[in-house]
Amino acid sequence: MTDRPSGSEFGDGDPVIRDKRRIDPETGEPRESSESAEGTSAEVPDDVSSLTGPSAQEALLTEALSERTADLQRLQAEYVNYKRRVDRDREASRELVIGSVLTELLGILDDIGRAREAGELEGAFKAVAESLERVTEKLGLQKFGEPGDAFDPRIHEALLHNYSDEVDGPTATMVMQPGYRHGERILRAARVAVSEPTEQLPDTKAESTTDDDAEKSAE
């Protein structure tokens, strides 16, 4: 079919027939339809064309994979922090329980120490006492407090106080009861007698003179 000419031969209201065959009947070659191609590309929105094709699907899969990986890493970090907190709390509870048990045994250890000093730690009693001491040491109990130690109010409890020319500073010259610690925790402070240098002794002569002057002024 061929296009019908327009003009005077046909009226303005007559229909126009166009040849839409894709194969040219004269040459036998396919015809290029630029108008239809342009119309088709123009009718496809940019956002729709951008969402089609394997590259777009690959981008969506990559984004989803990144999100899932980030979620997995966040969950893993939360689990590690939770496990550390649980382990820390469990260890703290364990140390607290052991410290409480050892505190109850300090009186027995004091009796063993007094018996050893008196020479009465003999026979079966000696074996039992040494076994108990080994168990407490294995649990982390540490004994402290020796004559000559520098006085430290954080670990010493002063029961007696005097002055001496044989010390350069506050010194525990006598240990009345040893102290015990478990790790960083002080279960019992060492009870000691503290001596300070004689030069720190208050000036009693000056004090007595001041008292005499005050009495004379009152008279």
Contacts in CASP RR format, 6 or more apart in sequence:
PFRMAT RR
TARGET T0000
AUTHOR 0000-0000-0000
METHOD contacts of the structure
MODEL  1
MTDRPSGSEFGDGDPVIRDKRRIDPETGEPRESSESAEGTSAEVPDDVSS
LTGPSAQEALLTEALSERTADLQRLQAEYVNYKRRVDRDREASRELVIGS
VLTELLGILDDIGRAREAGELEGAFKAVAESLERVTEKLGLQKFGEPGDA
FDPRIHEALLHNYSDEVDGPTATMVMQPGYRHGERILRAARVAVSEPTEQ
LPDTKAESTTDDDAEKSAE
1 17 0 8 1.000
1 19 0 8 1.000
1 21 0 8 1.000
2 19 0 8 1.000
3 16 0 8 1.000
3 17 0 8 1.000
3 18 0 8 1.000
3 19 0 8 1.000
4 10 0 8 1.000
4 14 0 8 1.000
4 16 0 8 1.000
4 17 0 8 1.000
6 14 0 8 1.000
6 16 0 8 1.000
21 31 0 8 1.000
22 30 0 8 1.000
22 31 0 8 1.000
22 33 0 8 1.000
23 29 0 8 1.000
23 30 0 8 1.000
23 31 0 8 1.000
24 30 0 8 1.000
24 31 0 8 1.000
50 56 0 8 1.000
95 182 0 8 1.000
95 183 0 8 1.000
95 185 0 8 1.000
98 139 0 8 1.000
98 140 0 8 1.000
98 182 0 8 1.000
99 182 0 8 1.000
99 185 0 8 1.000
99 187 0 8 1.000
101 139 0 8 1.000
102 136 0 8 1.000
102 139 0 8 1.000
102 140 0 8 1.000
102 141 0 8 1.000
102 180 0 8 1.000
102 182 0 8 1.000
102 187 0 8 1.000
103 187 0 8 1.000
103 188 0 8 1.000
105 132 0 8 1.000
105 136 0 8 1.000
106 180 0 8 1.000
106 187 0 8 1.000
106 188 0 8 1.000
108 132 0 8 1.000
109 132 0 8 1.000
109 133 0 8 1.000
109 136 0 8 1.000
109 180 0 8 1.000
110 177 0 8 1.000
112 121 0 8 1.000
112 129 0 8 1.000
112 132 0 8 1.000
112 133 0 8 1.000
113 121 0 8 1.000
115 121 0 8 1.000
115 125 0 8 1.000
115 129 0 8 1.000
116 129 0 8 1.000
121 129 0 8 1.000
139 182 0 8 1.000
140 182 0 8 1.000
140 183 0 8 1.000
141 180 0 8 1.000
141 181 0 8 1.000
141 182 0 8 1.000
141 187 0 8 1.000
142 180 0 8 1.000
142 181 0 8 1.000
142 182 0 8 1.000
142 183 0 8 1.000
143 178 0 8 1.000
143 179 0 8 1.000
143 180 0 8 1.000
144 155 0 8 1.000
144 178 0 8 1.000
144 179 0 8 1.000
144 180 0 8 1.000
144 181 0 8 1.000
144 190 0 8 1.000
145 155 0 8 1.000
145 156 0 8 1.000
145 172 0 8 1.000
145 175 0 8 1.000
145 178 0 8 1.000
145 179 0 8 1.000
145 190 0 8 1.000
145 192 0 8 1.000
146 172 0 8 1.000
146 175 0 8 1.000
147 172 0 8 1.000
147 173 0 8 1.000
147 174 0 8 1.000
147 175 0 8 1.000
148 171 0 8 1.000
148 172 0 8 1.000
148 173 0 8 1.000
149 156 0 8 1.000
149 171 0 8 1.000
149 172 0 8 1.000
149 190 0 8 1.000
149 192 0 8 1.000
150 169 0 8 1.000
150 170 0 8 1.000
150 171 0 8 1.000
150 172 0 8 1.000
151 158 0 8 1.000
151 169 0 8 1.000
151 170 0 8 1.000
151 171 0 8 1.000
151 172 0 8 1.000
151 192 0 8 1.000
151 194 0 8 1.000
154 186 0 8 1.000
155 179 0 8 1.000
155 181 0 8 1.000
155 186 0 8 1.000
155 189 0 8 1.000
155 190 0 8 1.000
156 172 0 8 1.000
156 189 0 8 1.000
156 190 0 8 1.000
156 191 0 8 1.000
156 192 0 8 1.000
156 194 0 8 1.000
157 189 0 8 1.000
157 190 0 8 1.000
157 191 0 8 1.000
157 192 0 8 1.000
158 192 0 8 1.000
158 193 0 8 1.000
158 194 0 8 1.000
159 176 0 8 1.000
159 191 0 8 1.000
159 192 0 8 1.000
159 193 0 8 1.000
160 174 0 8 1.000
160 192 0 8 1.000
160 193 0 8 1.000
160 194 0 8 1.000
161 193 0 8 1.000
161 194 0 8 1.000
161 195 0 8 1.000
161 196 0 8 1.000
162 193 0 8 1.000
162 194 0 8 1.000
162 195 0 8 1.000
162 196 0 8 1.000
163 195 0 8 1.000
163 196 0 8 1.000
163 197 0 8 1.000
163 198 0 8 1.000
163 200 0 8 1.000
163 201 0 8 1.000
164 171 0 8 1.000
164 173 0 8 1.000
164 195 0 8 1.000
164 196 0 8 1.000
164 197 0 8 1.000
164 198 0 8 1.000
165 197 0 8 1.000
165 198 0 8 1.000
166 195 0 8 1.000
167 173 0 8 1.000
167 195 0 8 1.000
167 196 0 8 1.000
167 197 0 8 1.000
168 197 0 8 1.000
169 196 0 8 1.000
169 197 0 8 1.000
170 194 0 8 1.000
170 195 0 8 1.000
170 196 0 8 1.000
171 194 0 8 1.000
171 195 0 8 1.000
171 196 0 8 1.000
172 190 0 8 1.000
172 192 0 8 1.000
172 193 0 8 1.000
172 194 0 8 1.000
173 192 0 8 1.000
173 193 0 8 1.000
173 194 0 8 1.000
173 195 0 8 1.000
174 192 0 8 1.000
174 193 0 8 1.000
175 190 0 8 1.000
175 191 0 8 1.000
175 192 0 8 1.000
176 191 0 8 1.000
176 192 0 8 1.000
176 193 0 8 1.000
177 188 0 8 1.000
177 190 0 8 1.000
177 191 0 8 1.000
178 190 0 8 1.000
179 186 0 8 1.000
179 187 0 8 1.000
179 188 0 8 1.000
179 189 0 8 1.000
179 190 0 8 1.000
179 191 0 8 1.000
180 186 0 8 1.000
180 187 0 8 1.000
180 188 0 8 1.000
181 187 0 8 1.000
END
